[in-house]
Amino acid sequence: MAIVRAPLKTDTAGKCSRWRVILYNPATHKQEWHTIPGTKRNAETFERDQKQKLGKGTYVAKRERHTVAEAIKAFMAEQGLRGNRTSTLLSYRTVFDKHITPEEAGAFSLASRELGTLRVQDAHDLFNAMRAAGSTVHTVNRVAHTFKILLNFACDREWIDRNPLHALKPFKTAASPRVRRGAFEESEVRAILTAARPGELALIGLLCFTGMRPGEAYALRWSDLDLAGGSARIARSWDHRGKLFVEPKTHAGTRTVALSGWLVKALEAYRSDAEVDALVFSTRNDRPLNPSNVRRDVWAKLVTRAGVRSLDMYSLRHTFASLARTAGEGAFNVSRQLGHSKSTLVDAVYAHSLPSGLAGMSERVTARAFGTTPQLRLIDGGREVREPLKNTGKEGKEVALTG
């Protein structure tokens, strides 16, 4: 075994940024050369690791090793077989082609690097090159996350022993989120439904009052609806990029959701003489809706007419979760309606604090402190009626509150 210098042409005099480690493989009775970028210490560390593997019998011959480009090819092929969504596959492909193995001359590329020679510093060199080229921190974090997934795949295939990016944390950013998402207040929901045209009311109401994903609504057939029983069966979703119907996003996404009486009436008013297996929402050619067209031609104009905050259409799903939690519904039931197997996601991701919920919480906390019955709010002809608080002592007698 030996370590020899292999300097690059760009190295200054007396400096060396590339080394070759020569190992003798007793299994093949041949010497194997490994190119290691960095300092001599990096090469010595690599040599020491390979000596330990030779001693344990876990050394992988060079002919069995894989480059980053080979790993990406195998990874993408497996992801396609696993039935991942088209948007996910396109996201992976964009990251690989544009940032990790770009074909542009002079661009930082890891395509030819062996997986076993990758170090954390290589990832940082990639991220620094991206930042120098004008990439945002959001993009860098996206590339880091995808690169980590690729190396986890290589670990599962036993092409490498460990993922060098396992402990890499996302880079901090103060930039605002790209998508404006939140939950509409009750007054905003009423304004949206009031401003909605007859042909829009069923779709908007379905998204807001069931927590359904837009793709799931676009895939609904009239046969999936039980208007008499007040329910809808969700068994598929529309993948617009892939131009095909797919299974729901998660296993728990296949579910039956409840339809309120108001929503049933809205759907009945919307229904025409469509066939049972026809799509509930479709184009004039009976094709699934284009999400981009819905956002541009329906949602953006509806938000403007209603005069509410310009949140994205997916915020209706967040609105459902927030309204349900504010109304006192348990996280477990809300998560099942949303199609999640973990109820913790409801409060961690989807449920937002609404003013009505905060006000109700304040009243309940105050009543709890005084040992009173929480104040009830009744609606009488649009006018709010407040029932007086009653404080009950230990003997069950009503005690007047003072102060």
C-alpha distance (Angstrom), angle and dihedral (degrees) to the residues before:
residue distance angle dihedral
M1 . . .
A2 3.76 . .
I3 3.79 144.0 .
V4 3.80 119.1 -137.7
R5 3.78 133.2 -179.8
A6 3.80 118.6 -103.9
P7 3.82 104.1 174.1
L8 3.77 123.2 -170.4
K9 3.79 121.3 -121.4
T10 3.78 88.9 -114.9
D11 3.82 93.2 57.8
T12 3.79 115.7 109.0
A13 3.79 120.9 -120.8
G14 3.78 112.3 -70.3
K15 3.84 92.3 13.6
C16 3.78 127.9 105.9
S17 3.79 124.5 -170.8
R18 3.80 97.9 173.1
W19 3.80 132.0 55.5
R20 3.77 137.2 -179.0
V21 3.77 121.8 -138.5
I22 3.80 114.3 -158.0
L23 3.80 114.8 -155.6
Y24 3.79 129.6 -178.6
N25 3.79 112.9 -135.4
P26 3.83 109.1 -153.2
A27 3.82 90.8 -164.7
T28 3.82 93.3 62.2
H29 3.84 96.8 22.6
K30 3.79 88.0 -131.3
Q31 3.77 137.3 115.3
E32 3.79 117.0 -114.4
W33 3.78 123.1 -156.0
H34 3.79 120.6 -147.6
T35 3.81 123.2 -169.1
I36 3.80 112.4 -143.2
P37 3.84 121.0 -172.9
G38 3.79 118.7 -148.5
T39 3.77 132.1 39.5
K40 3.79 131.0 -19.8
R41 3.79 87.8 -101.9
N42 3.82 89.0 61.6
A43 3.79 89.3 53.1
E44 3.80 91.9 47.8
T45 3.79 90.9 50.6
F46 3.80 90.7 50.6
E47 3.80 91.6 48.3
R48 3.80 91.6 49.8
D49 3.82 91.8 50.4
Q50 3.80 91.9 50.4
K51 3.82 91.8 48.8
Q52 3.80 89.3 55.0
K53 3.81 90.4 50.0
L54 3.80 91.1 49.3
G55 3.79 89.2 52.2
K56 3.81 92.4 49.8
G57 3.79 94.0 42.7
T58 3.82 92.6 -118.4
Y59 3.81 97.1 111.1
V60 3.82 113.4 129.0
A61 3.77 115.5 -142.3
K62 3.78 115.7 -120.0
R63 3.81 92.6 -118.5
E64 3.82 87.9 62.0
R65 3.75 94.9 52.0
H66 3.78 125.0 104.8
T67 3.77 134.7 -142.5
V68 3.78 125.4 -134.9
A69 3.81 90.3 -104.4
E70 3.82 91.4 53.9
A71 3.79 91.3 48.3
I72 3.82 91.0 51.2
K73 3.83 91.3 51.4
A74 3.81 92.2 51.0
F75 3.82 92.0 42.6
M76 3.81 94.4 52.5
A77 3.80 91.5 46.6
E78 3.81 91.2 53.6
Q79 3.80 93.6 45.4
G80 3.79 89.4 54.5
L81 3.81 91.3 51.5
R82 3.80 90.6 49.5
G83 3.79 89.5 61.6
N84 3.80 97.2 -119.0
R85 3.78 117.1 175.8
T86 3.78 118.2 -87.0
S87 3.80 91.3 -119.8
T88 3.81 90.1 56.2
L89 3.80 93.0 49.5
L90 3.80 91.4 47.7
S91 3.80 90.4 50.0
Y92 3.81 91.6 52.3
R93 3.80 92.2 46.3
T94 3.80 92.5 49.6
V95 3.80 92.5 52.0
F96 3.81 93.5 47.4
D97 3.80 97.2 45.1
K98 3.78 98.3 39.6
H99 3.79 103.3 37.0
I100 3.83 116.0 11.7
T101 3.82 101.4 37.5
P102 3.82 105.9 13.5
E103 3.79 117.7 172.8
E104 3.81 95.1 -148.8
A105 3.78 113.6 116.0
G106 3.78 112.5 -104.5
A107 3.79 94.5 13.8
F108 3.80 119.1 132.5
S109 3.81 106.3 -99.7
L110 3.79 134.6 177.5
A111 3.80 95.5 -175.2
S112 3.81 96.4 115.1
R113 3.78 97.2 38.8
E114 3.78 118.0 113.5
L115 3.78 112.7 -119.5
G116 3.78 92.2 -130.0
T117 3.81 92.6 58.2
L118 3.81 96.1 53.4
R119 3.78 116.3 116.4
V120 3.80 134.0 -177.8
Q121 3.79 88.9 -103.3
D122 3.81 90.0 61.3
A123 3.80 89.3 58.5
H124 3.79 91.8 48.6
D125 3.82 89.9 49.4
L126 3.80 88.0 53.9
F127 3.81 92.8 48.4
N128 3.81 92.2 47.0
A129 3.80 90.1 51.2
M130 3.80 89.6 50.8
R131 3.79 93.1 49.9
A132 3.81 90.3 48.1
A133 3.80 88.7 53.0
G134 3.81 90.8 53.8
S135 3.83 102.8 -97.0
T136 3.80 116.0 153.4
V137 3.79 123.9 -121.0
H138 3.81 88.0 -110.6
T139 3.81 89.7 58.9
V140 3.80 92.4 46.2
N141 3.81 90.8 52.3
R142 3.79 90.1 48.9
V143 3.82 91.1 52.5
A144 3.82 91.6 45.9
H145 3.80 91.3 51.8
T146 3.82 92.9 48.9
F147 3.82 92.5 45.2
K148 3.80 89.6 51.9
I149 3.82 90.5 51.8
L150 3.82 90.0 51.1
L151 3.80 92.4 52.0
N152 3.82 91.0 47.1
F153 3.80 86.4 55.3
A154 3.81 89.4 52.2
C155 3.82 89.8 50.5
D156 3.80 90.6 52.5
R157 3.81 89.1 52.1
E158 3.84 88.4 49.7
W159 3.78 90.9 -122.8
I160 3.80 89.9 128.4
D161 3.80 131.5 22.1
R162 3.79 98.2 -134.3
N163 3.78 141.9 7.3
P164 3.84 108.2 -110.3
L165 3.82 89.3 -158.2
H166 3.80 94.6 52.2
A167 3.81 93.8 109.7
L168 3.82 96.5 35.7
K169 3.80 110.2 126.8
P170 3.82 124.7 -152.1
F171 3.77 116.1 -95.4
K172 3.77 114.3 -106.5
T173 3.76 119.1 -113.1
A174 3.79 134.7 -179.4
A175 3.78 92.7 -160.2
S176 3.79 117.5 124.6
P177 3.81 117.4 -109.9
R178 3.79 116.1 -86.9
V179 3.80 92.9 -128.7
R180 3.79 122.6 52.2
R181 3.77 103.3 -133.8
G182 3.78 132.5 163.0
A183 3.78 140.7 109.5
F184 3.79 127.5 -67.5
E185 3.78 119.0 -127.8
E186 3.80 120.9 -119.6
S187 3.80 92.1 -101.0
E188 3.80 90.4 51.7
V189 3.81 91.6 50.1
R190 3.81 90.0 53.1
A191 3.80 90.4 48.3
I192 3.80 91.8 50.6
L193 3.81 93.6 49.1
T194 3.80 91.1 45.9
A195 3.80 91.8 51.7
A196 3.83 94.0 44.2
R197 3.78 116.2 107.1
P198 3.83 119.2 -126.8
G199 3.80 92.2 -100.3
E200 3.81 91.9 50.6
L201 3.79 100.4 43.9
A202 3.83 97.3 80.2
L203 3.83 94.8 50.8
I204 3.80 96.0 44.0
G205 3.81 92.2 44.4
L206 3.80 91.5 48.5
L207 3.81 92.3 53.2
C208 3.80 94.0 44.1
F209 3.81 100.3 43.3
T210 3.82 100.9 38.1
G211 3.81 103.1 33.8
M212 3.79 88.9 -127.4
R213 3.82 118.5 164.5
P214 3.83 113.2 -114.7
G215 3.81 91.3 -119.5
E216 3.80 89.9 54.4
A217 3.80 91.2 51.0
Y218 3.82 91.4 50.0
A219 3.83 89.4 54.1
L220 3.82 95.9 49.7
R221 3.80 119.0 119.6
W222 3.78 125.1 -161.3
S223 3.81 87.1 -114.5
D224 3.83 87.8 62.9
L225 3.81 90.8 61.1
D226 3.78 124.9 82.2
L227 3.78 100.3 -169.9
A228 3.80 93.0 171.4
G229 3.80 91.1 54.7
G230 3.80 94.5 36.6
S231 3.81 99.8 -121.9
A232 3.80 143.0 109.3
R233 3.80 128.0 -150.2
I234 3.82 115.3 -138.8
A235 3.80 112.2 -160.8
R236 3.80 104.3 144.5
S237 3.80 145.5 19.9
W238 3.81 134.9 -144.0
D239 3.82 115.3 -111.3
H240 3.79 101.6 -160.8
R241 3.80 96.0 -175.3
G242 3.77 92.6 51.6
K243 3.83 92.1 38.3
L244 3.81 92.7 -133.8
F245 3.79 142.7 98.5
V246 3.80 114.1 -104.0
E247 3.77 137.6 -178.5
P248 3.82 116.9 -85.0
K249 3.79 117.1 -79.1
T250 3.82 93.9 -98.9
H251 3.81 136.5 21.1
A252 3.81 89.0 -107.5
G253 3.81 88.3 52.9
T254 3.80 90.4 83.2
R255 3.78 98.2 84.9
T256 3.79 148.9 122.6
V257 3.80 116.0 -106.4
A258 3.79 127.1 -161.0
L259 3.80 121.5 -115.6
S260 3.79 120.1 -149.2
G261 3.80 121.1 -132.4
W262 3.80 90.5 -107.9
L263 3.79 90.9 52.3
V264 3.81 92.8 48.2
K265 3.83 89.8 54.0
A266 3.81 90.9 48.1
L267 3.82 91.3 52.0
E268 3.80 92.4 46.0
A269 3.80 90.3 51.8
Y270 3.80 90.4 48.2
R271 3.81 95.9 48.1
S272 3.78 117.5 99.0
D273 3.79 129.1 179.1
A274 3.79 92.3 -59.5
E275 3.79 119.8 150.6
V276 3.79 119.8 -103.4
D277 3.81 94.4 -106.8
A278 3.81 93.6 42.9
L279 3.79 120.2 114.7
V280 3.78 115.5 -96.7
F281 3.81 91.0 -139.5
S282 3.80 117.0 29.5
T283 3.78 144.9 139.0
R284 3.81 123.8 -96.9
N285 3.81 87.2 -90.8
D286 3.82 91.2 55.2
R287 3.80 91.1 -109.0
P288 3.85 124.3 136.9
L289 3.78 115.1 -89.3
N290 3.78 121.8 -93.8
P291 3.86 106.3 -120.2
S292 3.81 92.0 -147.0
N293 3.79 91.5 53.8
V294 3.81 91.6 48.0
R295 3.80 91.5 51.4
R296 3.80 92.6 47.3
D297 3.80 102.6 37.7
V298 3.81 101.5 31.0
W299 3.78 114.7 17.7
A300 3.83 101.6 38.7
K301 3.80 92.1 47.9
L302 3.80 92.6 44.4
V303 3.81 92.5 53.0
T304 3.80 89.8 50.1
R305 3.83 93.1 50.0
A306 3.81 91.8 46.7
G307 3.79 92.6 49.5
V308 3.80 94.0 -136.1
R309 3.80 132.8 134.5
S310 3.79 114.9 -63.5
L311 3.80 98.1 -114.4
D312 3.78 121.5 154.1
M313 3.81 122.2 -97.4
Y314 3.82 92.9 -106.1
S315 3.81 86.7 65.7
L316 3.81 87.6 80.1
R317 3.82 86.9 71.6
H318 3.81 89.4 52.3
T319 3.80 88.9 46.6
F320 3.80 91.4 56.4
A321 3.81 92.0 51.5
S322 3.80 92.3 46.8
L323 3.80 94.4 47.4
A324 3.80 91.2 46.8
R325 3.79 93.6 50.8
T326 3.81 91.7 44.6
A327 3.81 88.6 51.8
G328 3.81 89.4 56.0
E329 3.81 100.2 -101.9
G330 3.80 114.6 153.1
A331 3.80 119.3 -108.7
F332 3.81 90.4 -122.5
N333 3.81 93.8 59.1
V334 3.80 92.6 42.9
S335 3.82 91.6 50.9
R336 3.81 91.1 52.3
Q337 3.80 90.9 50.9
L338 3.82 89.9 49.5
G339 3.80 92.3 47.4
H340 3.81 99.4 -112.5
S341 3.79 125.8 135.9
K342 3.82 92.9 -154.4
S343 3.78 117.4 63.9
T344 3.83 91.0 -161.5
L345 3.81 89.4 75.3
V346 3.79 90.4 65.6
D347 3.79 95.5 67.7
A348 3.81 96.1 27.7
V349 3.81 97.4 52.7
Y350 3.80 115.4 4.5
A351 3.80 110.1 32.1
H352 3.81 114.1 81.5
S353 3.78 128.4 -173.7
L354 3.78 111.2 -97.8
P355 3.83 122.1 -163.1
S356 3.80 90.6 -122.1
G357 3.77 91.1 54.0
L358 3.79 92.6 48.1
A359 3.80 91.5 49.0
G360 3.78 91.5 49.1
M361 3.79 90.3 48.1
S362 3.80 90.8 53.1
E363 3.81 91.0 52.9
R364 3.80 92.6 47.0
V365 3.80 92.9 48.8
T366 3.82 91.8 48.5
A367 3.81 91.7 47.9
R368 3.78 90.2 48.2
A369 3.81 91.3 53.1
F370 3.81 92.3 51.8
G371 3.80 92.8 41.5
T372 3.79 92.6 -117.8
T373 3.76 135.7 139.6
P374 3.84 110.4 -94.9
Q375 3.77 112.5 -100.6
L376 3.80 115.4 -101.7
R377 3.79 123.9 -137.2
L378 3.78 117.9 -150.3
I379 3.77 127.0 -178.1
D380 3.79 116.2 -136.8
G381 3.78 112.6 -177.5
G382 3.78 91.7 -32.6
R383 3.81 92.1 -48.9
E384 3.79 118.0 116.2
V385 3.82 113.4 -124.7
R386 3.80 120.0 -163.0
E387 3.79 121.1 -155.9
P388 3.81 114.7 -146.0
L389 3.78 119.7 -102.4
K390 3.75 115.9 -110.2
N391 3.77 122.9 -153.3
T392 3.79 114.1 -155.3
G393 3.79 119.8 -161.4
K394 3.80 127.9 -149.4
E395 3.79 92.2 -85.0
G396 3.78 93.2 53.1
K397 3.80 94.1 -108.8
E398 3.79 121.0 133.9
V399 3.78 111.7 -107.0
A400 3.79 121.3 -160.8
L401 3.81 116.6 -122.3
T402 3.77 116.9 -128.2
G403 3.76 132.9 -165.8
